[in-house]
Amino acid sequence: MIDAVLWFFQNLAMAFVNFGYAVTHPGLWLDWSDKQAIMRVVYYGGSVELFFVVFTTFLVLTGIGLWRSGFMWGCVRALEGFANTVGRLVAWAGLVMVIQQIVIVFVQRIFARPDIVLGVGIPLEFDISWWAEELKLYNAMVVALCCTYTFVQGGHVRVDLIYAQVSHRAKRGIDMVGSLVFMMPMAVLIWMYGWFFLWRNLIVPKPSASDTIDRLLLKARALRWNVETIGFSPNGFNGYFLFKVLLVFFAGMIFLHAMAFFWRSLLEYREGLDSTDKHLDRDTLGAGEEAYEGTH
């Protein structure tokens, strides 16, 4: 038990050293002409060191926010604004998906064409099956990148047995516990699996989550890009590595919003009932009606 506590606080202290070293030596991980730099990104992107840098940053920002509540409200508004901006932009993928499906039906059934060609000069030409399978990517984009936006808007389905009956402060306490105990660990777990899952489909030799930094640097001698381009059908969509990229973005955005949700809950707990939904930017259907009004 004592060893675990010491390990935890040692990593918290080393987070400042690791962050400072990464900032002052950017070439070690940003210069991708060096194969070892790529392997450092692969290792540290899913490492204990990165987790403690992010977690320590969260603790430091929380400490500053407890001293200056205006600073914490600024962090909340920035992160919620980021979620809203990404969500509102990516939501248009739903419209693109519908239009593309209509075009596919017309081209295949009415014009009896086996492909769709876009552009002039050097056109973008793919088989109908490629465009049909690509529709899954739009759906994945909406699911992965609009999740935090939907959270801000209050649009996720919830089953409420106790929450609605408790006091304002009890609700905020439940929210804080939920963000720390459920949202953050879930995001970290998905990130850990998603990060190495992504890189195993981008490069060879395939990295493993159990590899040490020294072992990965040795593998860098034989490193080459090997981006996954295999589809489910001979002429089908071949960009399935993009789904792995979306999984990593999904986990990162969930973690960031868990921070924002914790800070909002903490501020509303401290400031009382009048601060409920303070600075919250929600879409409306007009006349002040919430876009997700009636969702439970």
N, C-alpha and C positions, 0 to 999 in steps of 0.2 A: 504493500500500500504506500509506504513511504517512498519507495523507488518510483512508483508511478507519479506521485505528486512532484518529486524532484525532476523527473523527466518532463512533466508538463511545464513547470516553471522555467526549466532550462531552455526548452524550445521557445517559450514566450520571449525570453531574453535574447536568444539567438536570432529571433525574427528581425530585430533591428539591424543586426550585423549582416544577415543574409540579404535583406532588402537594400541596404546601403551598398553592399558588394555588387549586387546585380545592376544597380543604377550607375555605379561608377565604372563598371566593366561591361558595357552593352555589347561589345564585339564578341564576347564569349557565347552569347545566345542569339544575337540579332544578325550576325554575319553568316548567312546560310550558304555562302560559297565554301565555308568550312564545314565539313560533314560532322565534325564533333560538336559544332554549335547546334545543329539540328538535334543531335542525340541529347544534348543538355536540355533543350526545350522539351523533348519527349519525357525525360526523366523528371525534371523539376515541375512540369505541368501537372503531374499526378503524385506529387511528393508530400511528405509530412512538412517539409520546409515551406512549401507554398501555402499549405493550409494554415500554418501558424503565422505566416506573414499576413494573410487575409484576416484571420481571426484577431490578431493583435491590432491591426488597423481598425477593425470593428470596435475593439475595446477602447482604443485611444479616442476615436471619434465619439464614442458614447460618453467617455469621461469629459471631453470638451463640451458635449451637448448638455451634460448635467450642470456644467458651469454656466454655459450660455445657451439657453433654450432656443434662441433665435437661430443659432448655428445648426442645431439639430433639426429645427423646422426646415431650414434650407436644404439639408441633406435629404429629408423626407420628400420635399417638393421636387428636388432634382431627380431622385430615383423613381418616384411615381411619374414624373414627366417623361423620363426615359421609357418607362414601361408603356405609357400612353402613346408616345410618339411611334415607337416600334409597332405596337399593336394596331394603331390606326392605319399605318402605312401597309403593313403586311396583310391586313384584313382585305385589301383590294385583290389579293391573290384569289379569294373566293369568286370574285366577279370574273377574273381572267380564266379561272377554271371552268366556269359555266360557258363563257364565250368560246373557249377552245373546244369544249365538248360539242357545242352546236356546230362549229366549223367541221369537226371530225365527222359528224353525222352527215352533213351536207356533202362533203368531199367524197365520202365512202359510198353513201347510198344513192345520191343524186348524180354526181359526176363520175362515179365509178373509178376514182383514182386510187392507186395503191400508196401514194405518198402526198406530202404537203411540202411545198417549196415557198420559202420566204426570202425576200430581198432581191437585189439585182446585182449584176456583175458576178460575184462569187456568192451564190445564194445558199441559204441554210436549208438543206434538204434531208428529210428523214422519212422513214416509212410510217404509215398510219399507226402501226402498233407502237412505235416509239412515242408518238404524241399522246396516244391513249394511256400508256403506262406512266408518262410524265405527269399526268394529272394527280398521281399519288403524292408527288413532291409538293404541289400547291396545298394539298390537304395537310401534309406534314408541317409545312411552314405555318399555317394557321394554328395548328395545335401547339407547336413548340414555341412560336414567337409571340402568340397572342395570349398565352396563359396568364402572364403577370398583368397584362392589360385587363383581362376579364376579372382578375382578382381586384384590381383597383376599382373597376366599375361595379363590383358586387354581383357579378353574373354567374359565379360558380354555384352549382346546386349544393345545398346543405340540408342536413337533417338535424333539426334543432329540438332537443328534449329538455335542456337545462338552461342554455345560454340566454334565451329571451327573458327568463324569469328572474335572473339575478341582477344585482345593482350595476351601475355604470363602472365603478372601480373593479368589481369582480369580473366583469366582461373584459376590461382591459388587462387584468391579471391573467385571465385565460388566454387572451391573445398573445401576451408576451411569452407565456410558457409554450404555447403552440408553435410560435416562430422559432424558439430555441430548441425545443425537444423534437419537433416533427419536421418543420420546413427545412431548417439548416442541415440536419443529418441526412435527410432524404436527398437534398441537392448534392451534398458531398458524395454520397454513395453513388448516385447516378453519374456524377462527374468522373469518379474514379473508374467506373466500368466504361463509360463512354469515351474517356480520353484515350485509353490504351486500345479500345476497340477501333477508334478512328485511325490511330497511327498504324495499327496492324493491317489496315487496308490502304495505306498510303506508301509505305516504304518496306524494303527488305534489306537486311534480315529483320524479321518481325520482332519488335520489342515485347517484353513481358513485364507485367506489374511487379514481378519478383526480381527483376534484374537490378543490380547495383549500378551506380553511376560509372564505376570503373569498367564493368562488363559492357555497358552500352557504348562507352568510348572506344573499347576494343572492336565492337561490332561496326563502328563508324567507318572502319577501313574498307568494308565491303558494302557500305550503304549505297543504295540507288533508289530512285523513285519508282514505285510500282502501283500507281493509282488504280483502284478497282473500277473496271469498266465492263464487267460481265453482267448482261441482262438476263431476265427470266425467259426470254424468247430470242430467237436468232437476230431479229431486227428490232428488238424492244429497247426500252430506255436503259442506257448504260451509265448513268451518273448516280448510282446508288450510294457512292461514298458521301454524297451531299446529305443523306439522311443521318449519317454519323456526325457530320458537322453540326446539323441542327440539334442533335441530342446534346452535344457539348454546350451549345448556345443556350438551350433550354435549361440545363442544370445551372449554368452561370447566372442566368436571369432570375431563376428561382431563388438562388442564394442572395443575390443583391436585394431582391424584393423582401426576403425574410428580414434582412437588416432594416429596410424601410418600415416594414410592418411592426417590428419590435419598437423602433424609435417612435412611430406614430402612437402606438399603444401606451408607451411610457409617458409621452407628453400629454396624451389625453387623460391618463391616470393622475398625473400631477396637477393638471390645470382644471380638471373637473368636467362636469357635464356640458358646460357651455363650449368646450373645445371639440366636441364630437364632430367628426368629418371636417375639421378646420383645414382650409386650403385644399380640400379634395376636389380634383377636377374630373367630374363625371359627365358623360354624354347625356343629353336629354332628347326626348321625342318632341319637344316643344311645350310651351306653357308650363315649364318647370317640372315636367314629368321625367323621372329617371328612365334611361333606356332599358334597364333591367328590372324595372319595378314589378313586383309580384314574384320574383325568383325566391325560392326557399331552399 
